[in-house]
Amino acid sequence: MSINSTVENQIDYDLAIVGGGIVGATLAAALKDSGLRVALIEAQVESVSVAKGRAYAISLLSGRIFQGIGIWDKIEPQITTYQQVQLSDADYPKIVQFNPPELGTKGLGYTAEHRVLLTVLQEFLATCTNVSYLCPAEVIKADYQPDFVEIQLRLNGELQTIKTRLLVGADGAKSQIRQAAGIKTHGWPYWQSCVVATLKPEKPHNNIAYERFWPSGPMGVLPLPENRLQIVWTWPHAEAKAMQELDETEFLQKLEYYTGGKFGKLELLGDRYVFPVQLMQSDRYTLHRLALIGDAAHGCHPVTGQGMNLGIRDAAALAQILQTAHQKGEDIGNIHVLKNYENWRKQENWVILGLTDFLDRLFSNQFFPLIISRRFGLWMLRNITPVKKYALQLMTGLRGRPPQLSQL
């Protein structure tokens, strides 16, 4: 599976990553000491890509991956470590509380803003001599040859061609790389959209994260630094749009009701955003000289905040597979090498995709037998320790095969 020396001399990069967001940048950063030449191709200029007003629930495993890369000491001071997670079903008074001692950890996860993660990653990549950051650059065409991929780019407005042994699609749910390669996907759009907003509460959030299920859909409340909150509030599409357009005072009144008055008066910081949600799994994550990671490969409902973490785990797993193959002198673009990544991650991602779909359908429902079933499920989480610990391990990323980066 080694590549011949004549072709090697014609190749500009060992791999080219299309998509310089958090997942693509994580893959590039994870390959710092791999000996592989990496091109990170991003269409948006840095100021635009960093400015997105999103925040994410970051799992314990993702934190360990960032620590293994060597950037956690830059990230941790700028994010919130939540010390408790509260799970509840609408107005049902029996709340499930998850606490760090149940896992033997110092926290249960983190809330990190998009801006913080991407800025730290970009600053780290600037120190990586094996990584070339091509931005703004747009992929015009990818031509897959037996020994390399020829990529036509528009870089800073000029056409350019590069050759790489492997092309990695990290370009999001509407991945042009995936579509151009003819890889089909399965799944469905949900009947729901998410309203996302950042808020300043009157009362302290005490570093507690909340997942509250309403018949309209789940509501996640994530604690941010400086006593701010981010809400991810799921509604049917029309109602989500109406929530976005609602008068600010009325919107905050509704929000204060739906959060049970835990935070007192709420102040809206910035705009409200709405995005539709879908479940999606690619038929395959790899072809000869191609691999997909993150939202380019899969997508899930945002309930329990798993989406970004799946992508970070994809990046760490692919980095491990590629580095191991390179050390053995194997061709990293060969399908036999890449299948190791697909076999690892596709099965584990299916578990989370299925779980998030199940939770959304179970709780976004007023069918009485389902209400009884989910209340029984909450009782089990409160009273049966092994069930609670298993659920916690799934939520925090501590089930399944951990990438080596997370074990440093």
C-alpha positions in Angstrom: 0.0 0.0 0.0 3.0 2.3 -0.3 3.0 5.1 -2.9 5.7 5.1 -5.6 8.5 7.7 -5.4 7.8 9.2 -8.8 4.2 10.1 -7.8 5.5 11.3 -4.4 7.6 13.9 -6.0 4.6 15.4 -7.8 2.4 15.7 -4.6 2.0 19.0 -2.8 0.3 17.7 0.3 -0.3 14.4 2.0 -3.8 15.4 2.8 -6.1 18.4 2.1 -8.9 19.2 4.5 -11.8 21.1 2.9 -13.5 23.1 5.7 -11.5 25.1 8.3 -14.2 25.1 11.0 -13.7 23.5 14.4 -13.8 19.9 13.2 -11.5 20.5 10.2 -9.1 22.6 12.3 -9.1 19.9 15.0 -8.0 17.3 12.5 -5.2 19.6 11.2 -4.0 20.3 14.8 -4.1 16.7 15.8 -1.6 16.0 13.0 1.0 18.5 14.1 3.7 15.9 14.9 2.6 13.3 12.4 5.2 14.1 9.7 2.3 14.6 7.2 2.0 17.7 5.1 -1.5 19.2 5.5 -3.4 21.8 3.6 -6.4 23.3 5.4 -8.8 24.9 2.8 -11.3 27.4 4.1 -13.7 29.5 2.0 -14.4 32.2 4.6 -11.9 34.8 5.8 -10.9 34.3 9.5 -12.9 37.3 10.8 -16.1 35.9 9.4 -15.5 32.3 10.4 -14.6 33.2 14.0 -17.5 35.6 14.5 -20.3 33.0 14.6 -22.4 33.6 17.8 -22.8 29.9 18.6 -21.8 28.0 21.7 -21.5 24.3 22.1 -21.8 21.7 24.8 -18.3 20.2 24.8 -18.0 16.7 26.3 -15.4 15.4 28.7 -13.9 13.3 25.9 -13.6 16.4 23.6 -11.8 18.2 26.4 -9.4 15.4 26.7 -8.8 15.4 23.0 -8.0 19.1 23.1 -5.7 18.4 26.0 -3.9 15.7 24.0 -3.5 18.2 21.1 -1.9 20.7 23.5 -4.5 23.6 23.4 -6.6 22.9 26.5 -4.7 25.3 28.7 -5.7 28.1 26.3 -9.3 27.0 26.0 -10.2 26.1 29.6 -9.9 29.6 31.1 -12.3 31.0 28.5 -15.2 28.5 28.9 -17.5 27.2 31.6 -17.2 23.8 33.3 -20.6 22.7 34.4 -20.9 21.0 37.8 -24.3 19.6 37.4 -26.8 18.6 34.7 -30.5 18.7 35.4 -32.9 16.7 33.3 -36.7 17.2 33.5 -39.9 16.6 31.7 -41.9 19.9 31.3 -43.6 20.7 34.6 -43.1 17.2 36.0 -41.6 17.9 39.5 -39.2 14.8 39.6 -35.9 16.1 38.3 -32.9 13.9 37.5 -29.6 15.5 38.7 -26.3 14.3 37.4 -23.2 15.2 39.5 -19.4 14.7 39.0 -18.9 12.2 41.8 -21.1 9.7 39.9 -18.4 9.6 37.2 -15.4 10.3 39.4 -14.6 13.5 37.5 -14.3 17.2 38.4 -17.0 18.3 36.1 -19.6 16.9 33.6 -18.8 18.9 30.6 -18.2 22.4 29.2 -19.8 25.2 27.4 -17.5 26.8 24.8 -18.3 29.6 22.4 -17.5 29.0 18.7 -15.3 32.1 18.7 -13.1 30.8 21.5 -12.5 27.3 20.1 -11.8 28.4 16.6 -9.5 31.3 17.6 -7.4 29.0 19.8 -7.2 26.3 17.1 -6.2 28.9 14.5 -3.5 30.4 16.7 -2.2 26.8 17.3 -2.2 26.0 13.6 -0.1 29.1 12.9 2.7 27.4 14.9 2.4 24.1 12.9 5.1 24.1 10.2 3.5 21.1 8.5 0.1 22.9 8.0 -0.6 25.4 5.2 -3.8 27.5 5.7 -5.3 28.3 2.4 -8.0 31.0 2.9 -10.1 32.3 1.3 -10.0 29.3 -1.0 -12.9 27.6 -2.8 -12.7 24.1 -4.3 -13.7 24.2 -7.9 -13.2 20.5 -8.8 -11.6 17.4 -7.3 -10.3 14.8 -9.8 -9.6 11.4 -8.1 -6.7 9.5 -9.7 -5.3 6.1 -8.6 -2.4 7.7 -6.7 -3.5 11.2 -5.9 -6.4 13.7 -6.0 -5.9 16.8 -8.2 -7.8 19.8 -6.7 -8.6 22.9 -8.6 -8.9 25.9 -6.2 -9.8 29.5 -6.5 -7.3 30.9 -3.9 -7.5 34.7 -3.2 -9.3 35.0 -6.5 -6.7 33.1 -8.6 -7.0 29.6 -10.0 -4.5 27.1 -8.6 -4.1 23.3 -8.8 -2.7 21.2 -6.0 -2.2 17.4 -5.6 -2.8 15.5 -2.5 -2.8 11.8 -1.4 -6.0 12.2 0.5 -8.9 14.6 0.4 -10.9 15.1 3.7 -14.4 16.6 3.5 -15.1 18.7 6.7 -17.3 21.2 4.9 -20.6 20.7 6.8 -24.0 19.2 6.3 -24.4 20.4 2.7 -20.9 19.1 1.9 -20.0 19.8 -1.7 -17.1 17.3 -1.4 -19.6 14.5 -0.4 -22.1 15.4 -3.1 -19.5 15.7 -5.9 -18.2 12.2 -4.9 -21.7 10.8 -5.3 -22.0 9.6 -1.7 -25.7 9.3 -0.8 -27.2 10.0 2.7 -30.1 8.6 4.6 -32.2 10.3 7.3 -34.9 12.9 7.6 -35.5 16.5 8.4 -37.4 16.9 11.7 -40.6 18.9 12.0 -38.7 21.2 14.3 -36.3 24.1 14.2 -34.1 25.4 17.0 -34.2 29.0 18.4 -30.7 30.0 19.7 -30.1 33.0 21.9 -27.6 34.3 24.4 -29.0 35.8 27.6 -28.0 37.5 30.8 -29.9 36.2 33.8 -30.8 38.1 36.9 -29.8 35.2 39.2 -26.5 33.2 39.0 -26.6 30.1 36.8 -24.2 28.3 39.3 -22.6 26.4 36.4 -25.6 24.1 35.9 -26.7 22.8 32.5 -30.3 22.0 31.9 -32.2 19.8 29.4 -35.9 20.3 29.8 -38.3 18.5 27.6 -41.5 20.1 26.4 -44.2 18.7 24.0 -43.0 21.2 21.4 -39.4 19.9 21.7 -36.4 19.9 24.1 -34.9 23.0 25.6 -31.2 23.1 26.4 -29.8 25.8 28.7 -26.0 26.1 28.8 -24.0 28.2 31.3 -21.5 30.6 29.8 -18.8 32.7 31.4 -19.7 36.1 32.9 -23.0 34.6 34.1 -24.5 34.4 30.6 -26.6 31.6 29.2 -27.2 30.1 25.8 -30.6 28.5 25.1 -31.3 26.0 22.3 -35.1 26.0 22.2 -36.8 23.5 19.9 -40.2 24.3 18.3 -42.1 23.2 15.2 -40.8 25.2 12.3 -43.6 27.9 12.2 -43.5 28.5 15.9 -39.7 28.7 15.9 -39.9 31.4 13.3 -42.6 33.2 15.3 -40.4 33.0 18.4 -37.6 34.6 16.5 -39.9 37.5 15.3 -41.7 37.9 18.7 -41.4 41.2 20.5 -38.4 41.0 22.7 -40.3 41.6 25.9 -42.9 38.9 25.1 -40.1 36.5 24.0 -38.3 37.0 27.4 -41.6 36.5 29.3 -42.2 33.2 27.5 -38.6 32.2 28.2 -38.9 33.0 31.9 -41.9 30.8 32.1 -40.3 27.9 30.2 -37.2 28.0 32.3 -39.4 27.8 35.5 -38.3 31.2 36.7 -34.9 29.7 37.8 -32.9 32.7 36.5 -35.2 35.6 37.4 -35.5 38.3 34.8 -33.7 37.6 31.6 -31.9 40.1 29.3 -31.4 39.3 25.6 -27.8 39.7 24.4 -27.6 39.9 20.6 -29.8 38.4 17.9 -32.0 35.3 18.0 -31.1 32.6 15.4 -33.2 29.8 14.0 -31.9 26.7 12.3 -33.7 23.5 11.1 -32.6 20.2 12.4 -32.2 16.8 10.7 -30.9 13.3 11.2 -28.4 12.3 8.6 -26.0 9.5 8.1 -23.8 9.0 5.0 -23.9 5.7 3.2 -20.2 5.6 3.7 -17.5 7.8 5.2 -14.8 6.9 2.9 -13.9 6.2 -0.8 -10.5 5.7 -2.3 -8.6 8.9 -1.4 -11.6 10.5 0.3 -12.8 10.7 3.9 -15.7 12.6 5.5 -15.7 13.9 9.1 -18.2 15.9 11.2 -21.4 17.2 9.7 -20.2 16.2 6.2 -20.6 12.6 7.3 -23.5 12.7 9.8 -26.0 14.9 11.7 -28.2 14.6 14.7 -30.8 16.4 16.7 -29.2 18.9 19.1 -30.8 17.3 22.2 -28.0 16.5 24.7 -25.6 18.5 22.6 -23.8 15.7 20.9 -23.2 17.0 17.3 -20.0 18.9 17.7 -18.5 16.3 19.9 -19.1 13.5 17.3 -17.1 15.6 14.8 -14.2 16.3 17.2 -14.1 12.5 17.9 -14.1 11.8 14.1 -11.2 14.1 13.7 -9.1 12.5 16.5 -9.9 9.0 15.2 -9.0 9.8 11.6 -5.8 11.5 12.8 -4.8 8.4 14.7 -5.6 6.1 11.7 -3.6 8.3 9.3 -0.6 8.7 11.6 -0.4 4.9 12.3 -0.6 4.2 8.6 2.1 6.8 7.8 4.4 5.3 10.4 4.1 1.9 8.8 4.9 3.4 5.4 1.3 2.8 4.1 -0.5 5.0 1.6 -2.9 7.1 3.7 -5.3 7.5 0.8 -5.8 3.8 0.2 -9.3 2.6 0.9 -8.0 -0.3 3.1 -6.5 2.3 5.5 -9.5 4.6 5.4 -11.9 1.7 6.1 -10.4 1.4 9.6 -11.7 4.9 10.3 -15.1 4.2 8.9 -15.5 1.0 10.8 -14.6 2.7 14.0 -16.7 5.8 13.8 -19.7 5.0 11.7 -21.0 2.4 14.2 -20.4 4.6 17.3 -22.1 7.6 15.6 -25.1 5.4 14.8 -25.6 4.8 18.5 -25.7 8.6 19.2 -27.9 9.4 16.2 -30.4 6.7 17.3 -30.4 7.9 20.9 -31.0 11.6 20.1 -33.8 10.6 17.7 -35.4 8.4 20.3 -35.2 11.1 23.0 -36.7 13.7 20.8 -39.6 11.5 19.7 -40.2 10.1 23.2 -40.4 13.5 24.9 -41.9 15.7 22.1 -45.1 13.8 22.5 -48.3 13.9 24.6 -49.4 10.3 23.8 -50.3 9.0 27.3 -48.4 5.6 27.1 -45.3 7.4 26.0 -45.7 9.8 29.0 -45.8 6.9 31.3 -42.8 5.3 29.6 -40.6 8.4 29.9 -41.6 9.1 33.5 -40.5 5.5 34.2 -37.3 6.2 32.4 -36.6 9.2 34.6 -37.4 7.1 37.7 -34.8 4.6 36.5 -32.2 7.4 36.0 -32.9 8.7 39.5 -32.9 5.4 41.3 -30.8 2.8 39.5 -27.1 3.6 39.7 -25.8 1.5 36.8 -28.5 3.0 34.4 -27.6 6.5 35.5 -23.8 5.9 35.1 -24.3 4.4 31.6 -26.4 7.4 30.6 -23.7 9.8 31.9 -21.0 7.9 30.1 -22.9 8.2 26.8 -23.5 12.0 27.4 -19.9 12.7 28.2 -18.3 10.6 25.4 -16.8 8.1 27.8 -18.4 5.1 26.2 -16.9 3.4 23.1 -13.4 3.4 21.8 -11.4 6.5 22.9 -8.9 8.0 20.5 -5.3 7.8 21.7 -5.1 11.6 21.9 -7.7 11.5 24.8 -5.5 9.2 26.8 -2.4 11.3 27.1 
